[in-house]
Amino acid sequence: MEIFPISLKLQQQRCLIVGGGHIAYRKALLLVKAGAILDVIAPDIDDQLKRLIEQSKGSLQLKVFEDSDLDQAYRLVIAATNDAAVNQRVFEQAELRNLLVNSVDDIPNCRFMMPAIIDRSPLVISVASNGASPVLSRQLRTQIETLVPHGMGKLAEFSGQWRSRVKTQITNPDERRIFWEELYASPLKEQVFNDNLQTANHMMIQALSEWTAPKGEVYLVGAGPGDPELLTLKALRLMQQADVVIYDRLVSPPILELCRRDAEKVYVGKARSNHSVPQDGINALLVQYAQSGKRVCRLKGGDPFIFGRGGEEIQELFASGVPFQVVPGITAASGCAAYAGIPLTHRDYAQSVRFLTGHLKEGSPELPWNELVYENQTLVLYMGLVGLEHICQQLISHGQRPDMPVALISKGTTPEQKVVVGTLSNIASKVSEYQIHAPTLTIIGEVVSLREQLQWL
């Protein structure tokens, strides 16, 4: 994050604009709307800008800018002339005085940026791109405008009137946040939107009188194979309302970023022979947090019920009397195969697909080898990279042809995705040659031959 977004209170604060043209006028509109006292320095001035100065009870100096003009205590300064040298001088002098300064359309000479704004006062939403693409910021603002009802400003104002009373009655901050979240999801919102404030106030009184501390709950959420755009809507909603997020190593950083910012995040990742927290410990953590009244998101890569040990975790929750929800995710088999351009089934090549774990147990995978040797079938191996050579040898020794196509998909659906294609006889040698690392999915079957046609990413 290259810029730190803040919201400034500028009511009755003196602000300076250097420049008197149309661009200066556009910036002045926002400052005056925020209640600032507007001073302007410019040799010539737009008539509309002059009226804004009078409206804000500010001052106008019809002259060229001088360094000493910044000796007065300004809250912020905007350089909006058509002379780059003047704008740079304004920036340099403001920096010497530790004043917030913006030079319009001149990124190097800015200490703050002017964002695109969605105004639902007192609710204000801003979109900024660090000056890299103002047009994109404005387009996003337009999209957001259509998503945020105008009544949201009324709801924010209504909430502000009740905030003190709610804080007094519900002293626990986590419980108070849940109260507001549930309230905003209730019919009260529509009453406020429609100006039925008497009804809305009655609903608030009732909600407070009936409020009881919420019970803890666990959300078992499948995060998918890595691309955050593959999350389900329900997964995203629960991720953003959880108090605690317990996540494993297969959850990509962009997905973790979508969780509630102030949620407690607990890493319990597992890699081969290196378990950050054993499974029994994870189960105990889920129960412990939920029984303390927390809403817990157990965030798992892929789908929690496909080689994700989700069943074990909810068995423990059930035994402990902890409420839970399960949100399926796109499993690595379907997600990675799709992003690699490999259909898992195809009328001409594979009429069935089998998901298998390649985890070694006492040195070798315990797999029904004879059942796996079938021409019109796709095999998908999770966690099979370490035992890949042994698996290929076993399949060949049980009758599978050595030239059966095989694909390795490393870090599938992410920007680091790497796909290597070979055959049963040579794929193991390609692991070191192409520097393939876990997490890697292995697909075995004639469908792999379609990748050359169908790869799209």
C-alpha positions as CSV (number, residue, x, y, z in Angstrom):
1,M,0.0,0.0,0.0
2,E,1.8,3.1,-1.2
3,I,-0.7,5.7,0.2
4,F,-2.5,5.8,3.5
5,P,-6.2,6.8,3.2
6,I,-7.5,9.2,5.8
7,S,-10.6,11.4,6.1
8,L,-9.8,15.0,7.1
9,K,-12.2,17.2,9.1
10,L,-11.9,20.6,7.4
11,Q,-14.8,22.5,8.9
12,Q,-13.6,26.1,9.6
13,Q,-10.0,25.1,8.7
14,R,-8.1,27.5,6.5
15,C,-6.9,26.0,3.2
16,L,-5.0,27.6,0.4
17,I,-5.3,27.1,-3.4
18,V,-2.6,28.6,-5.6
19,G,-4.2,29.1,-9.0
20,G,-7.4,30.7,-10.2
21,G,-8.7,28.7,-13.2
22,H,-11.2,26.0,-13.8
23,I,-9.0,23.2,-12.3
24,A,-8.6,25.3,-9.1
25,Y,-12.4,25.8,-9.1
26,R,-13.0,22.0,-9.2
27,K,-10.8,21.5,-6.2
28,A,-12.3,24.4,-4.4
29,L,-15.8,23.0,-4.8
30,L,-14.8,19.9,-2.7
31,L,-13.0,22.0,0.0
32,V,-15.9,24.3,0.4
33,K,-18.4,21.4,0.5
34,A,-16.3,20.0,3.4
35,G,-16.7,23.3,5.3
36,A,-13.2,24.7,4.7
37,I,-12.3,28.4,4.7
38,L,-10.8,29.0,1.3
39,D,-7.9,31.3,0.5
40,V,-6.8,31.7,-3.1
41,I,-3.7,33.3,-4.6
42,A,-3.7,33.9,-8.3
43,P,-3.0,36.8,-10.7
44,D,-6.4,36.2,-12.4
45,I,-9.5,34.3,-11.1
46,D,-12.5,32.5,-12.4
47,D,-15.8,34.2,-11.4
48,Q,-17.2,30.9,-10.1
49,L,-14.1,30.5,-7.9
50,K,-14.5,34.0,-6.6
51,R,-18.0,33.3,-5.4
52,L,-16.8,30.1,-3.6
53,I,-14.2,32.2,-1.7
54,E,-16.9,34.6,-0.6
55,Q,-19.2,31.7,0.4
56,S,-16.5,30.2,2.6
57,K,-15.6,33.6,4.1
58,G,-12.0,33.2,2.8
59,S,-9.6,35.6,1.2
60,L,-8.4,36.4,-2.3
61,Q,-5.0,37.8,-3.3
62,L,-4.6,38.8,-6.9
63,K,-0.9,38.3,-7.3
64,V,1.8,35.8,-8.1
65,F,2.8,33.2,-5.5
66,E,5.6,34.1,-3.1
67,D,7.3,31.7,-0.7
68,S,6.2,33.8,2.3
69,D,2.6,33.2,1.4
70,L,2.9,29.8,3.2
71,D,4.0,31.3,6.5
72,Q,0.3,31.5,7.6
73,A,-0.9,28.3,9.3
74,Y,-2.8,26.4,6.6
75,R,-4.3,22.9,7.1
76,L,-3.5,22.0,3.5
77,V,-2.4,23.5,0.2
78,I,-3.3,22.8,-3.4
79,A,-1.1,24.0,-6.3
80,A,-3.4,24.3,-9.3
81,T,-1.7,26.7,-11.7
82,N,-0.8,26.0,-15.4
83,D,2.9,26.7,-14.6
84,A,4.8,23.5,-13.5
85,A,7.6,25.6,-12.0
86,V,5.2,27.5,-9.8
87,N,3.5,24.3,-8.7
88,Q,6.9,22.7,-7.8
89,R,7.8,25.8,-5.8
90,V,4.6,25.6,-3.9
91,F,5.3,21.9,-3.1
92,E,8.8,22.5,-2.0
93,Q,7.8,25.4,0.3
94,A,4.9,23.4,1.8
95,E,7.3,20.5,2.5
96,L,9.6,22.8,4.4
97,R,6.7,23.8,6.6
98,N,5.3,20.2,6.9
99,L,2.1,21.2,5.2
100,L,-0.1,18.7,3.4
101,V,0.2,19.6,-0.3
102,N,-1.2,18.5,-3.6
103,S,0.0,19.6,-7.1
104,V,-2.8,18.8,-9.5
105,D,-1.8,16.1,-12.0
106,D,1.8,16.2,-10.8
107,I,2.4,13.0,-8.8
108,P,6.1,13.7,-7.7
109,N,5.0,17.0,-6.2
110,C,2.1,15.6,-4.1
111,R,2.1,14.7,-0.4
112,F,-1.6,13.7,-0.7
113,M,-4.0,12.8,-3.5
114,M,-7.5,13.9,-4.2
115,P,-9.6,10.7,-4.5
116,A,-12.8,10.1,-6.5
117,I,-15.6,10.5,-4.1
118,I,-19.0,8.9,-3.5
119,D,-20.9,11.3,-1.3
120,R,-23.7,9.8,0.9
121,S,-23.0,12.2,3.8
122,P,-22.2,11.5,6.5
123,L,-21.1,8.3,4.7
124,V,-18.3,9.2,2.3
125,I,-16.5,6.6,0.1
126,S,-13.3,7.5,-1.7
127,V,-11.4,5.7,-4.5
128,A,-7.7,6.5,-5.1
129,S,-5.0,5.1,-7.4
130,N,-2.0,7.0,-6.0
131,G,-2.3,9.3,-9.0
132,A,-1.5,6.4,-11.4
133,S,-5.0,6.3,-13.1
134,P,-7.5,9.0,-12.2
135,V,-9.8,7.9,-15.0
136,L,-9.9,4.4,-13.6
137,S,-10.7,5.8,-10.1
138,R,-13.6,7.7,-11.6
139,Q,-14.9,4.7,-13.4
140,L,-14.8,2.7,-10.2
141,R,-16.6,5.5,-8.5
142,T,-19.4,5.3,-11.1
143,Q,-19.7,1.6,-10.5
144,I,-19.8,2.0,-6.8
145,E,-22.4,4.8,-7.1
146,T,-24.9,2.2,-8.5
147,L,-24.3,-0.2,-5.6
148,V,-24.7,2.2,-2.7
149,P,-28.3,3.4,-2.2
150,H,-28.7,7.1,-1.5
151,G,-30.4,6.1,1.8
152,M,-27.1,4.9,3.2
153,G,-26.4,8.5,4.3
154,K,-29.6,8.5,6.3
155,L,-28.7,5.2,7.8
156,A,-25.3,6.4,8.8
157,E,-26.9,9.5,10.4
158,F,-29.5,7.4,12.2
159,S,-26.8,5.1,13.6
160,G,-24.8,8.1,14.8
161,Q,-27.8,9.2,16.9
162,W,-28.0,5.8,18.6
163,R,-24.2,5.1,18.8
164,S,-23.7,6.4,22.4
165,R,-26.7,4.5,23.8
166,V,-25.7,1.3,22.1
167,K,-22.1,1.7,23.4
168,T,-23.4,2.2,26.9
169,Q,-25.6,-0.9,26.9
170,I,-23.4,-3.2,24.9
171,T,-19.9,-2.7,26.4
172,N,-18.1,-5.5,24.6
173,P,-16.8,-4.2,21.3
174,D,-17.1,-7.5,19.4
175,E,-20.7,-7.9,20.6
176,R,-21.5,-4.4,19.7
177,R,-20.2,-4.9,16.1
178,I,-22.3,-8.0,15.8
179,F,-25.4,-6.0,17.0
180,W,-24.9,-3.4,14.3
181,E,-24.2,-6.0,11.6
182,E,-27.5,-7.8,12.5
183,L,-29.4,-4.6,12.6
184,Y,-28.2,-3.5,9.2
185,A,-29.4,-6.8,7.8
186,S,-32.8,-6.4,9.3
187,P,-35.9,-4.5,8.0
188,L,-34.9,-1.5,10.1
189,K,-32.7,-0.3,7.2
190,E,-35.6,0.0,4.8
191,Q,-37.6,2.0,7.4
192,V,-34.8,4.5,7.6
193,F,-34.4,4.7,3.8
194,N,-38.1,5.5,3.6
195,D,-37.9,8.1,6.4
196,N,-40.1,6.1,8.8
197,L,-38.0,7.2,11.7
198,Q,-40.6,6.7,14.4
199,T,-40.9,3.0,13.4
200,A,-37.1,2.7,13.1
201,N,-36.6,4.1,16.6
202,H,-39.1,1.7,18.0
203,M,-37.3,-1.2,16.3
204,M,-34.0,0.1,17.8
205,I,-35.5,0.1,21.3
206,Q,-36.9,-3.4,20.8
207,A,-33.6,-4.7,19.4
208,L,-31.6,-3.4,22.4
209,S,-34.1,-4.7,24.9
210,E,-34.0,-8.2,23.4
211,W,-30.2,-8.3,22.9
212,T,-28.3,-11.2,24.3
213,A,-24.6,-12.0,23.9
214,P,-24.2,-14.0,20.7
215,K,-23.0,-17.7,20.9
216,G,-19.8,-18.7,19.1
217,E,-20.0,-20.4,15.7
218,V,-17.5,-21.9,13.3
219,Y,-17.6,-21.4,9.5
220,L,-15.8,-24.2,7.7
221,V,-15.0,-22.3,4.4
222,G,-13.4,-23.7,1.3
223,A,-11.1,-21.0,-0.1
224,G,-10.6,-22.6,-3.5
225,P,-7.2,-23.3,-5.2
226,G,-5.8,-19.8,-5.0
227,D,-7.4,-17.3,-7.3
228,P,-9.6,-15.0,-5.0
229,E,-12.1,-14.6,-7.8
230,L,-13.1,-18.2,-7.4
231,L,-14.4,-17.7,-3.9
232,T,-18.2,-18.1,-3.4
233,L,-20.3,-15.2,-2.4
234,K,-21.1,-16.9,0.9
235,A,-17.5,-17.6,1.6
236,L,-16.6,-14.0,1.2
237,R,-19.5,-12.8,3.4
238,L,-18.5,-15.1,6.3
239,M,-14.8,-14.3,5.9
240,Q,-15.6,-10.6,6.4
241,Q,-17.7,-11.1,9.5
242,A,-15.5,-13.6,11.4
243,D,-13.8,-12.5,14.6
244,V,-11.0,-15.1,14.2
245,V,-9.6,-16.6,11.0
246,I,-7.8,-20.0,11.3
247,Y,-6.1,-20.7,8.0
248,D,-3.7,-23.2,6.4
249,R,-0.7,-22.8,4.1
250,L,-2.8,-23.4,0.9
251,V,-4.8,-20.2,1.5
252,S,-3.2,-17.6,-0.8
253,P,-2.2,-14.1,0.5
254,P,-4.7,-12.3,-1.8
255,I,-7.5,-14.4,-0.3
256,L,-6.4,-13.8,3.2
257,E,-6.5,-10.1,2.5
258,L,-10.2,-10.4,1.9
259,C,-10.9,-11.4,5.5
260,R,-11.9,-8.8,8.0
261,R,-9.0,-6.5,8.6
262,D,-9.2,-6.5,12.4
263,A,-9.9,-10.2,12.7
264,E,-7.4,-12.3,14.7
265,K,-5.5,-14.5,12.2
266,V,-4.1,-17.8,13.3
267,Y,-1.8,-19.8,11.1
268,V,-2.1,-23.6,11.4
269,G,-0.4,-24.5,8.1
270,K,0.7,-28.0,7.4
271,A,3.5,-29.1,5.1
272,R,5.0,-32.5,4.6
273,S,6.7,-33.5,7.9
274,N,6.2,-30.0,9.3
275,H,2.8,-29.4,11.0
276,S,2.6,-25.9,12.4
277,V,-0.3,-27.1,14.6
278,P,-1.3,-30.8,14.8
279,Q,-4.8,-31.7,13.7
280,D,-5.9,-32.3,17.3
281,G,-4.6,-28.9,18.2
282,I,-6.6,-27.3,15.3
283,N,-9.8,-29.0,16.5
284,A,-9.2,-27.8,20.0
285,L,-8.6,-24.2,18.8
286,L,-11.9,-24.2,16.9
287,V,-13.8,-25.3,20.0
288,Q,-11.9,-23.0,22.3
289,Y,-12.6,-19.8,20.2
290,A,-16.2,-20.7,19.5
291,Q,-17.0,-21.4,23.2
292,S,-15.6,-18.0,24.1
293,G,-18.3,-16.5,21.9
294,K,-16.2,-15.8,18.8
295,R,-17.3,-16.3,15.2
296,V,-14.5,-18.4,13.7
297,C,-13.7,-18.8,10.1
298,R,-11.8,-22.1,9.5
299,L,-10.3,-21.2,6.1
300,K,-9.0,-24.1,4.1
301,G,-7.5,-24.3,0.6
302,G,-9.7,-26.0,-2.0
303,D,-12.8,-27.7,-0.6
304,P,-12.9,-28.7,3.1
305,F,-14.5,-32.1,2.3
306,I,-12.0,-33.2,-0.4
307,F,-8.8,-34.3,1.3
308,G,-9.2,-31.3,3.6
309,R,-10.0,-33.1,6.9
310,G,-13.1,-31.0,7.3
311,G,-15.1,-34.0,8.3
312,E,-12.8,-34.6,11.3
313,E,-13.1,-31.0,12.4
314,I,-16.8,-30.8,12.4
315,Q,-17.1,-34.1,14.2
316,E,-15.2,-32.4,17.0
317,L,-17.4,-29.4,16.8
318,F,-20.5,-31.6,16.9
319,A,-19.2,-33.5,19.9
320,S,-18.6,-30.2,21.8
321,G,-22.0,-28.7,20.9
322,V,-20.5,-25.9,18.8
323,P,-22.7,-24.6,16.0
324,F,-21.1,-24.7,12.5
325,Q,-21.7,-24.0,8.8
326,V,-19.9,-25.6,5.9
327,V,-19.2,-23.6,2.7
328,P,-17.9,-25.7,-0.2
329,G,-15.0,-24.4,-2.3
330,I,-13.7,-25.1,-5.7
331,T,-11.4,-28.1,-5.2
332,A,-7.9,-28.1,-6.7
333,A,-8.8,-30.8,-9.2
334,S,-11.5,-28.8,-11.0
335,G,-9.9,-25.4,-10.5
336,C,-6.3,-26.3,-11.5
337,A,-7.4,-28.5,-14.4
338,A,-9.7,-25.7,-15.8
339,Y,-6.9,-23.1,-15.6
340,A,-4.5,-25.5,-17.3
341,G,-6.9,-26.2,-20.1
342,I,-7.4,-29.9,-19.2
343,P,-11.0,-31.2,-19.0
344,L,-11.3,-33.9,-16.4
345,T,-13.9,-35.8,-18.4
346,H,-14.5,-35.9,-22.1
347,R,-16.9,-38.0,-24.2
348,D,-14.0,-39.3,-26.4
349,Y,-11.3,-39.8,-23.7
350,A,-12.6,-40.2,-20.2
351,Q,-16.0,-41.2,-18.9
352,S,-14.9,-41.2,-15.2
353,V,-12.6,-39.4,-12.9
354,R,-11.0,-40.5,-9.6
355,F,-9.6,-38.2,-6.9
356,L,-6.7,-39.8,-5.0
357,T,-4.3,-38.8,-2.3
358,G,-0.6,-39.4,-3.0
359,H,0.5,-39.0,0.6
360,L,3.0,-41.7,1.5
361,K,2.2,-44.0,4.4
362,E,5.2,-46.1,5.6
363,G,7.1,-45.3,2.4
364,S,4.4,-45.9,-0.2
365,P,0.9,-44.9,-1.1
366,E,-1.8,-47.5,-0.3
367,L,-3.8,-47.3,-3.6
368,P,-5.9,-49.9,-5.4
369,W,-3.5,-50.1,-8.4
370,N,-5.5,-52.7,-10.4
371,E,-8.6,-50.4,-10.3
372,L,-6.6,-47.4,-11.5
373,V,-5.4,-49.0,-14.7
374,Y,-8.3,-48.2,-17.0
375,E,-7.9,-46.5,-20.4
376,N,-11.0,-44.2,-20.3
377,Q,-10.4,-42.7,-16.9
378,T,-8.8,-39.6,-15.5
379,L,-6.8,-39.9,-12.2
380,V,-6.2,-36.8,-10.1
381,L,-3.6,-37.1,-7.4
382,Y,-3.5,-34.6,-4.6
383,M,-0.2,-34.2,-2.6
384,G,1.5,-36.8,-4.8
385,L,4.7,-34.9,-5.7
386,V,7.0,-36.7,-3.3
387,G,5.9,-40.2,-4.2
388,L,5.4,-39.5,-8.0
389,E,8.1,-41.8,-9.2
390,H,6.8,-44.7,-7.2
391,I,3.2,-44.0,-8.3
392,C,4.2,-44.0,-12.0
393,Q,6.2,-47.2,-11.6
394,Q,3.3,-49.0,-9.9
395,L,0.8,-47.9,-12.6
396,I,3.1,-49.2,-15.3
397,S,3.9,-52.4,-13.5
398,H,0.1,-53.0,-13.1
399,G,-0.5,-52.7,-16.8
400,Q,-0.9,-48.9,-17.6
401,R,0.9,-47.9,-20.8
402,P,4.1,-45.9,-20.2
403,D,3.2,-43.2,-22.8
404,M,-0.1,-42.3,-20.9
405,P,-0.1,-38.5,-20.7
406,V,0.6,-36.8,-17.3
407,A,0.4,-33.2,-16.3
408,L,1.8,-31.5,-13.2
409,I,0.1,-28.2,-12.2
410,S,2.1,-26.3,-9.6
411,K,0.4,-23.4,-7.7
412,G,-2.6,-23.7,-10.0
413,T,-4.9,-20.6,-10.6
414,T,-2.4,-18.2,-9.2
415,P,0.0,-15.9,-11.1
416,E,2.8,-18.4,-10.3
417,Q,1.0,-21.3,-12.0
418,K,3.3,-23.7,-13.8
419,V,2.2,-26.6,-16.0
420,V,4.5,-29.4,-17.1
421,V,3.3,-32.2,-19.4
422,G,5.0,-35.6,-19.9
423,T,4.2,-39.3,-19.7
424,L,4.2,-41.9,-17.0
425,S,7.6,-43.0,-18.1
426,N,9.3,-39.5,-17.9
427,I,7.2,-37.2,-15.8
428,A,9.2,-37.9,-12.5
429,S,12.4,-36.7,-14.2
430,K,10.8,-33.4,-15.1
431,V,10.1,-32.4,-11.5
432,S,13.7,-31.3,-10.8
433,E,14.3,-30.2,-14.4
434,Y,11.4,-27.7,-14.3
435,Q,11.8,-26.9,-10.5
436,I,8.3,-28.0,-9.6
437,H,7.4,-27.5,-6.0
438,A,4.3,-28.1,-3.8
439,P,1.5,-27.5,-3.9
440,T,1.3,-29.5,-7.1
441,L,-1.6,-31.4,-8.6
442,T,-1.0,-34.5,-10.8
443,I,-3.4,-35.4,-13.6
444,I,-3.0,-38.8,-15.4
445,G,-5.1,-39.6,-18.4
446,E,-5.6,-39.1,-22.1
447,V,-7.5,-35.8,-21.4
448,V,-4.0,-34.3,-20.8
449,S,-3.4,-34.4,-24.5
450,L,-6.1,-31.8,-25.0
451,R,-4.1,-29.1,-23.2
452,E,-2.2,-28.1,-26.3
453,Q,-5.6,-27.2,-27.9
454,L,-7.5,-25.9,-24.9
455,Q,-5.0,-24.0,-22.8
456,W,-6.2,-20.4,-22.4
457,L,-4.4,-18.9,-19.5
